[in-house]
Amino acid sequence: SEPLAWPPVSAQAASLLEEAADLLVLHRDFAAAVEKCEAGCDSLGPGTGAGSESSAEVKCSLCVVGIQALAEMNRWREVLSWVLQYYHVPEHLPPKVLELCILLYSKVREPQVMLEVGSSWLRDQTNKSLPEYGSLLELYLLHVLLPLGQFEGAEELVRGCDVFDSKQQLAFLGTICESRCQWTQREEMHSAAEEHQDAATETVLGVLSQKLLTMLTLLRRALRSMSSHFYLLPYKKMLLATFLLYLVVVRLDPASPTSLPFIYKLVQLFRQAWAAVFSPIHRPPIQD
């Protein structure tokens, strides 16, 4: 058979697709692969007229390679916006591109990114006639709706789907019911764990509060005892003794004979003050 004759624009995009695939698989140059995919998609444009089907296939393949390259660079957050710049609305996404996006965001545990996109795609009447519609609905159900706890929306989607027969609908409804029960059990376990943690925290805070109150009570008693003790000190004698000591050290020469009687009197005064401070009369009273 003769080789397929690509239109000039499609041939250019197909060449860029081959280069991007080589960069992705053989050379592991992911950034360059993304650049080739972008150049190929830009060269295709909207893809109308003669040869639009082949152009659509090439464009889809370019996006698939680009998604894989972005994921390899851990730039998965850019995938959906990067794809939509070439398809503009979710309803126009090819089934293969939508499948990759759902699986990618499910793997990184961000299924909410595809919630509105998948719903818009599945509601489109044109997409309902595609052979991939049933498998994509199942994928959206298992990897987006159920992980997010959207059980009512999942049931409505299954009941309103004409692609599934009654047996398939019952199977999917059973899966939704089982997932709902597991979700409820996890919520109950999480609530019980939170209540246990709150109770433990309150217990610890109660013990700490009791210890703090006891310490403050002891500190108050100590301060009252010290204040009573210092209140009974002979302040005048202590101040006089301090002043005389200052005169001896600063103004007098201890080695001088004339200073000896003064120093003797000072020593006697200190002894009297010391005896007065620590005598039983001046001891602070014991208080409860």
C-alpha positions as CSV (number, residue, x, y, z in Angstrom):
1,S,0.0,0.0,0.0
2,E,1.1,3.5,-0.7
3,P,2.2,5.7,2.3
4,L,-0.4,8.1,3.7
5,A,-0.1,11.5,2.1
6,W,-0.2,14.1,4.8
7,P,-1.2,17.6,4.1
8,P,1.7,20.1,4.3
9,V,0.7,21.4,7.7
10,S,0.0,18.0,9.1
11,A,3.3,16.7,7.8
12,Q,5.2,19.4,9.6
13,A,3.3,18.6,12.8
14,A,3.9,14.9,12.4
15,S,7.6,15.5,12.0
16,L,7.6,17.6,15.2
17,L,5.7,14.7,16.9
18,E,8.4,12.2,16.0
19,E,11.1,14.6,17.3
20,A,9.2,15.2,20.5
21,A,8.7,11.4,21.0
22,D,12.5,10.8,20.5
23,L,13.3,13.6,23.0
24,L,10.9,12.1,25.5
25,V,11.9,8.4,25.3
26,L,15.4,8.3,23.9
27,H,17.1,11.5,25.1
28,R,15.0,12.2,28.2
29,D,15.0,15.9,27.3
30,F,11.6,16.7,28.6
31,A,11.8,20.5,28.3
32,A,12.8,20.2,24.6
33,A,10.0,17.6,24.1
34,V,7.4,20.1,25.4
35,E,8.7,22.8,23.1
36,K,8.4,20.5,20.1
37,C,4.8,19.6,21.1
38,E,3.9,23.3,21.4
39,A,5.4,24.1,18.0
40,G,3.5,21.2,16.5
41,C,0.1,22.2,18.0
42,D,0.6,25.8,17.0
43,S,1.3,24.7,13.4
44,L,-2.0,22.8,13.3
45,G,-4.3,25.5,14.3
46,P,-8.0,24.7,14.7
47,G,-7.9,21.7,12.4
48,T,-10.8,22.3,10.1
49,G,-11.3,21.5,6.4
50,A,-9.6,18.7,4.4
51,G,-7.4,16.5,6.5
52,S,-8.9,17.7,9.8
53,E,-9.3,14.2,11.1
54,S,-5.6,13.4,10.6
55,S,-4.7,16.8,12.1
56,A,-6.8,16.0,15.1
57,E,-5.0,12.7,15.6
58,V,-1.6,14.4,15.4
59,K,-2.7,17.1,17.8
60,C,-3.9,14.6,20.3
61,S,-0.7,12.6,20.1
62,L,1.3,15.9,20.6
63,C,-0.7,16.6,23.7
64,V,-0.2,13.1,25.0
65,V,3.6,13.4,24.6
66,G,3.5,16.9,26.2
67,I,1.5,15.7,29.2
68,Q,4.0,12.9,29.8
69,A,6.9,15.3,29.5
70,L,5.4,17.8,31.9
71,A,4.7,15.0,34.4
72,E,8.3,13.8,34.2
73,M,9.4,17.4,35.1
74,N,7.0,17.4,38.0
75,R,5.0,20.2,36.4
76,W,1.7,18.4,36.6
77,R,-0.1,21.5,37.9
78,E,0.4,23.0,34.4
79,V,-1.0,20.1,32.5
80,L,-4.7,21.0,32.4
81,S,-4.1,24.7,31.5
82,W,-1.5,23.7,29.0
83,V,-3.9,21.3,27.2
84,L,-6.9,23.7,27.3
85,Q,-4.9,26.4,25.5
86,Y,-5.1,24.2,22.4
87,Y,-8.7,22.8,22.9
88,H,-10.1,25.9,24.6
89,V,-13.1,24.1,26.3
90,P,-13.2,20.8,28.2
91,E,-15.9,19.4,25.9
92,H,-13.5,19.4,23.0
93,L,-10.8,17.3,24.8
94,P,-10.0,14.0,23.0
95,P,-10.9,11.0,25.1
96,K,-7.3,9.9,25.4
97,V,-6.2,13.4,26.7
98,L,-9.1,13.4,29.2
99,E,-8.1,9.9,30.4
100,L,-4.5,10.9,31.0
101,C,-5.6,14.1,32.9
102,I,-7.9,12.1,35.2
103,L,-5.3,9.5,35.9
104,L,-2.6,12.1,36.5
105,Y,-4.5,14.2,38.9
106,S,-5.8,11.1,40.7
107,K,-2.2,9.9,41.1
108,V,-1.0,13.2,42.7
109,R,-4.2,13.1,44.9
110,E,-5.7,16.3,43.3
111,P,-8.9,14.8,41.8
112,Q,-10.8,18.0,42.4
113,V,-9.0,19.6,39.5
114,M,-10.9,17.3,37.1
115,L,-14.3,17.6,38.8
116,E,-15.8,20.4,36.6
117,V,-13.8,19.4,33.6
118,G,-15.0,15.8,33.6
119,S,-18.6,16.8,34.3
120,S,-18.6,19.2,31.4
121,W,-17.2,16.6,29.1
122,L,-19.6,13.9,30.1
123,R,-22.7,16.2,29.8
124,D,-21.8,17.0,26.2
125,Q,-24.2,15.3,23.8
126,T,-21.5,14.8,21.1
127,N,-19.2,13.0,23.5
128,K,-22.0,10.6,24.6
129,S,-21.9,9.1,21.1
130,L,-18.2,8.2,21.4
131,P,-17.2,4.6,22.0
132,E,-14.9,5.7,24.8
133,Y,-17.7,7.4,26.7
134,G,-18.6,4.4,29.0
135,S,-15.0,3.8,30.1
136,L,-14.4,7.5,30.7
137,L,-17.5,7.7,32.8
138,E,-16.4,4.8,34.9
139,L,-12.9,6.4,35.2
140,Y,-14.4,9.7,36.3
141,L,-16.6,7.9,38.8
142,L,-13.9,5.9,40.4
143,H,-11.1,8.4,40.4
144,V,-12.8,11.7,40.8
145,L,-16.3,11.5,42.3
146,L,-15.9,8.7,44.9
147,P,-12.5,10.0,46.3
148,L,-14.1,13.4,46.8
149,G,-17.2,12.0,48.5
150,Q,-19.6,13.1,45.7
151,F,-21.9,10.1,46.2
152,E,-25.2,11.8,45.2
153,G,-23.7,13.1,42.0
154,A,-22.3,9.7,41.2
155,E,-25.6,8.0,41.7
156,E,-27.3,10.6,39.4
157,L,-24.7,10.2,36.8
158,V,-25.0,6.4,36.8
159,R,-28.8,6.4,36.7
160,G,-28.9,9.0,33.9
161,C,-26.4,7.2,31.7
162,D,-27.9,5.4,28.7
163,V,-24.6,3.6,27.9
164,F,-24.9,1.2,30.9
165,D,-27.5,-1.5,31.1
166,S,-29.4,-2.4,34.2
167,K,-26.9,-4.9,35.4
168,Q,-24.0,-2.5,35.0
169,Q,-26.0,0.2,36.7
170,L,-26.7,-2.0,39.7
171,A,-23.0,-2.9,39.9
172,F,-21.9,0.7,39.9
173,L,-24.6,1.7,42.5
174,G,-23.3,-1.1,44.7
175,T,-19.8,0.2,44.3
176,I,-21.0,3.7,45.3
177,C,-22.9,2.3,48.3
178,E,-19.8,0.5,49.5
179,S,-17.6,3.6,49.0
180,R,-20.1,5.6,51.0
181,C,-20.0,3.2,53.9
182,Q,-16.2,3.2,54.0
183,W,-16.2,7.0,53.9
184,T,-18.6,7.1,56.8
185,Q,-16.5,4.7,58.8
186,R,-13.4,6.9,58.2
187,E,-15.2,10.0,59.3
188,E,-16.4,8.3,62.5
189,M,-12.9,7.1,63.3
190,H,-11.5,10.5,62.6
191,S,-14.0,12.2,64.8
192,A,-13.3,9.7,67.6
193,A,-9.6,10.3,67.3
194,E,-10.2,14.1,67.5
195,E,-12.4,13.7,70.6
196,H,-9.8,11.5,72.3
197,Q,-7.0,14.0,71.4
198,D,-9.1,16.9,72.8
199,A,-9.8,15.0,76.0
200,A,-6.1,14.2,76.4
201,T,-5.3,17.9,75.8
202,E,-7.8,19.1,78.3
203,T,-6.4,16.6,80.9
204,V,-2.9,17.8,80.4
205,L,-4.0,21.4,80.6
206,G,-5.8,20.7,83.8
207,V,-2.8,19.1,85.4
208,L,-0.6,22.0,84.3
209,S,-3.1,24.5,85.6
210,Q,-3.3,22.8,89.0
211,K,0.5,22.7,89.2
212,L,0.7,26.4,88.2
213,L,-1.9,27.3,90.8
214,T,0.0,25.4,93.5
215,M,3.3,27.1,92.6
216,L,1.6,30.5,92.6
217,T,0.1,29.8,96.1
218,L,3.5,28.8,97.4
219,L,5.1,31.9,95.9
220,R,2.5,34.1,97.5
221,R,3.1,32.6,100.9
222,A,6.9,33.0,100.5
223,L,6.5,36.6,99.5
224,R,4.2,37.3,102.4
225,S,6.7,35.7,104.8
226,M,9.6,37.6,103.3
227,S,7.6,40.9,103.5
228,S,6.8,40.2,107.2
229,H,10.4,39.4,107.9
230,F,11.8,42.5,106.3
231,Y,9.1,44.6,107.9
232,L,10.4,43.6,111.4
233,L,14.1,44.5,110.6
234,P,15.6,47.4,112.5
235,Y,16.1,49.6,109.5
236,K,17.5,52.5,111.4
237,K,20.3,50.5,113.0
238,M,21.2,48.8,109.7
239,L,21.3,52.1,107.9
240,L,23.4,53.6,110.7
241,A,25.8,50.7,110.6
242,T,26.1,50.9,106.8
243,F,26.9,54.6,107.0
244,L,29.5,54.1,109.7
245,L,31.1,51.3,107.6
246,Y,31.3,53.7,104.7
247,L,33.1,56.3,106.9
248,V,35.6,53.7,108.0
249,V,36.4,52.4,104.6
250,V,36.3,55.7,102.7
251,R,37.1,58.4,105.2
252,L,39.2,56.7,107.9
253,D,42.4,54.8,107.9
254,P,42.0,51.5,109.8
255,A,45.7,51.4,110.5
256,S,45.6,54.7,112.3
257,P,45.6,54.5,116.2
258,T,42.9,57.2,116.4
259,S,40.5,55.0,114.4
260,L,40.6,52.0,116.8
261,P,37.9,53.2,119.3
262,F,35.6,54.1,116.4
263,I,36.1,50.7,114.8
264,Y,35.4,49.0,118.1
265,K,32.1,50.9,118.5
266,L,31.2,50.0,115.0
267,V,31.8,46.3,115.6
268,Q,29.6,46.4,118.7
269,L,26.8,48.2,116.7
270,F,26.9,45.5,114.0
271,R,26.7,42.7,116.7
272,Q,23.7,44.4,118.2
273,A,22.0,44.8,114.9
274,W,22.7,41.1,114.0
275,A,21.3,39.9,117.3
276,A,18.2,42.0,116.8
277,V,17.6,40.7,113.3
278,F,18.0,37.0,114.1
279,S,16.5,37.1,117.6
280,P,13.3,35.0,118.3
281,I,11.4,38.3,118.6
282,H,12.0,39.3,115.0
283,R,11.5,36.0,113.4
284,P,8.6,36.1,111.0
285,P,5.5,34.4,112.3
286,I,4.5,31.1,110.7
287,Q,1.4,31.5,108.6
288,D,-0.7,28.8,106.9
